[in-house]
Amino acid sequence: MSDFLTRLGRDMLVLEGAMGTMLQAADIEYDGAPEALNLTAPDVITGIHRLYHEAGADCAITNTFGGSRPQLSAHAHGATDILVDVNRVAVELARAGGAPYVLADLGPTGLVMEPLGSATFDEVYEAFAEQAAALAQGRPDAFLLETFTDIAEVRAAALACRDVDADIPVLALVTFGSDGRMELSGTDPATAAIILRAVGAAAVGMNCGLGPAQMGPLAQAMLAATTLPVITQPNAGLPELRADGHTHFPGTPEDFRTFAHAMRQAGVAAIGSCCGSTPDFTAVIADEVGGKAVIAVPSQARGVSVGTPSDPEGRLASVGSAVVGGRQSDASAGKLSLQTSSPARPTIVASPRAHVAIGAGNPCRIIGERINPTGKARLKDSLLTGSMSVVRQFAIEQAADHADLLDINVGAAGIDEAATLPRAVITVAALSSLPLSIDTTNVAALETSLKRYPGKALVNSVTGEERSLSTILPLVARYGAAVVVLPLDDDGIPPTVEARLAVVEKIRERAHTYHIPDEDLLVDSLVMAAAADPDAPTVTLDTMETVKTRLHLNTLLGVSNVSHGLPNRPALNRAFLAAAMARGLDAAIFNPGEIAGELVGNDRSSHGEITTLTTLSWQVFTDTLTQALEIPKSNAAHREASGNAPADTPDPAAQLTAAVQQGDSDGAPALVDALTSEGMTATDIIEGVLTPAIQELGAGFATGAVFLPQLMAAAEAMKAAVAQAKTHLPDGQADAAPRGRVVFATVKGDIHSIGKDICVSLLESQNIAVNDLGVDVDPQAILAAARGADVVCLSALMTTTLPAMEATTVALRQNDPNLPVALGGAVVTRDWAASVGALYTKDAPA
């Protein structure tokens, strides 16, 4: 086995110089591709390799730069017929030159990939895979990708080479212009290194385009962004076009002595030369650095930028205040530090033109959440027609509002996610420099999107369920992404901090089996709706903080879920974000427009000050939450508008109506007794007072005048009142059969239960027997429970679980065509429900 990888990064390696320059000097005539000389003039090619080796080159570079099918097809007819032989023989000729190592050269195909051109990932990938397979027959020591000006193309080449033969390392070199960016994709050196490392490159670097003087600073930037070995191959100076029409390279071998010395001092691992160079250049490089050790530079890889494409100065470095209702809380103004200490490495994601570091002392990053059709009719309608106009608008608006990443989710009823998501990803990648979070559980949509995205994406998300682990993690590993980790498994959402951490550790261990490092795991400790459980935010933040201090992983929260079903959501969201940031949150999925420039950066405070301000920030959040939860109870305006009498009215029927609508489970039964003592029958109480009361509240919920806590509390009061009314029924009627039997479940893959729980409460309050199967329910369990039911009700809040809802509905209909199936949830529409043969319910009261 070759010791190339052992020496790469340990010993300075010298690469060959230009092949084209030497062919011109040989004055050899050839018609067609220069690669064809491998077959027609093999002695000439081997002779050039020998000259470079004798000059001190450790690594020969095969004469296959244009050996791909698209490049060969541009030459004489039939050139592609020799593709396999041209590439295979090239490795043999290079080895015959005497160099210890042979690098199999692959250059650009000449095709322009989307979003810049029309060539698809698959088309370009296949071209590289074909050439790499031919080169692999000769058993080179490495694949050398060089002179790429589009990060999408070199990324596709790296993936193809790795797939063809995982035992042959990939060295990926790109070309920069005078502006320090790749000409086609606009990629800078640091971002290029990040993306190429993500897809498995064993070394990165740069060649061609520039001379030694211009390449030096760019190499420094690349060294600062990666721990991989870095390779440099400048041209022999910047080319000059002479009057005779010939290109002249003004550089001298001595220029490369200075360059080689400086590059070794900076930490570069391998040095060669490119256009215009000859063995004389190689000899000087070898004399200066050959046989020496690579210098390990302590500062290497620590210089990942803190700024972002939309926030170049890191202005969101901390929460300057807790923001409530658009106003600052004076107690914490200007002092709240964002981060707690953590030894974690940053999670780095990248677009083709910029990268963002998350965690490990960087500012809290905001992941824009608006590109999601749930609750956004205009976006959904646009996607249904195949238009990306609203996607573009939302991307631009969120960038203007200083988002650091953009979350892309297109899942909704009627939308072909596998076709639409990749289009949305490419659309946004073309217009925005912000890295993307690809939000889906549709495996086909995810894989196509990851293939086509010319950066390092964040995948949202993976859970502890075996199905998720076995499908999502391989894609994350293959395409070099980071991933959001959800502490959710086959048993649902763990209720405690320790149980959630156990799931995170399970996912982490599985990720390691796919060689996914800790820094590519971003843990979301799950924000549950405070309307359903006011203690849930505490568990979330305690989990988040423990993930950082004990597991040393970076953290993320989907903030806005905390306010689901509550009034004044923006204020509550901002307050919770401030509280989470105070305890060290690294990234938040959030509407950047709600920040409004008020969460701004400040210097870190002392530990004691951080502790005090964390308490203040948490107090702001709890005060805001308490206020939101109390609004329904004190909603006198709603009661007045609905004609309800206050609780102290002498009319027991009005008092009972008010008691139900105010969620007074303790007082409602006594009011039922009072009504029966006045001669009102139990049936009249249920049908004439209680049912209209809950229906009226449901109407208020539909218009936004009533919120989830009030509706849930009212359902409980309704159940208590109905139970008390039943005690006044004539003998035998109290134990009468229920009015109907319903099976209720949140479908497989969905863990939301608020809507389902309200429905169950309302149904039970109407003397309907409900078999509540819970959340994330397997279709077979629903089928088994459906036997003997009058109706099956399915709920889903996530767009990604609509396929599971459809599959369950189809299975139920096939099993019993006469059994009604009712669908509901935020992502379900009447038309979509009808399309799968089901009934539709807009909300719980309906």
Buried (B, 14 or more C-beta within 10 A) or exposed (E): EBEBBEBBBBBBBBBBBBBEBBBEEBEBEEEBBBBBBBBEBBEBBBBBBBBBBBBBBBBBBBBBBBBBBBBBBEBEEEBBEBBBBBBBBBBBBBBBBBBBBBBBBBBBBBBBBBBBBEBBBEBBBBBBBBBBBBBBBBBBBBBBBBBBBBBBBBBBBBBBBBBBBEEBBBBBBBBBBEEBBBBBBBBBBBBBBBBBBBBBBBBBBBBBBBBBBBBBEBBBBBBBBBBBBBBBBBBBBBBEEEEEEEEEBEBEBEBBBBBBBBBBEBBBBBBBBBBBBBBBBBBBBBBBBBEEEBBEBEEBBEEBBBBBBBBEEBBBBBBBBBBBEEEBBEBBEEBBBBBBEBEBBBBBBBBBBBBBBBBBBBBBBBBBBBBBBBEBEEBBEBBBEEEBEBBBBBBEBBBEBBBBBBBBBBBBBEBEBBEBBBBBBBBBBBBBBBBBBBBBBBBEBBBBBBBBBBBBBBBBBBBBBEEBBEBBBBBBBBBBBBBBBBBBBEEEBBEEBEBBBBBBBBBBEBBEEEEBEBBBBBBBBBBBBBBBEBEBBBBBBBBBBBBBEEBBBBBBBBBBBBBBBBBBBBBBBBBBBBBBBBBBBBBBBBBBBBBEEBBBBBEBBEEEEBEBBBBBBBBBBBBBBEBBBEBBEEBEEBBEEBEBBEBEEEEBBBBBBBBBBBBBBEBBBBBBBBBBEEEBBBEBBBEBBBBEBBEBBBEBBBEEBBBBBBBBBBBBBBBBBBBBBBEBBEEEEEEEEBEBBBBBBBBBBBBBBBBBBBBBBBBBBBBBBBBBBBBBBBBEBBBEBBEEBBBBBBBBBBBBBBBBBBBBBBBBBEEBEEBBBBBBBBBBBEEBBEEBBBBBBEBBBE
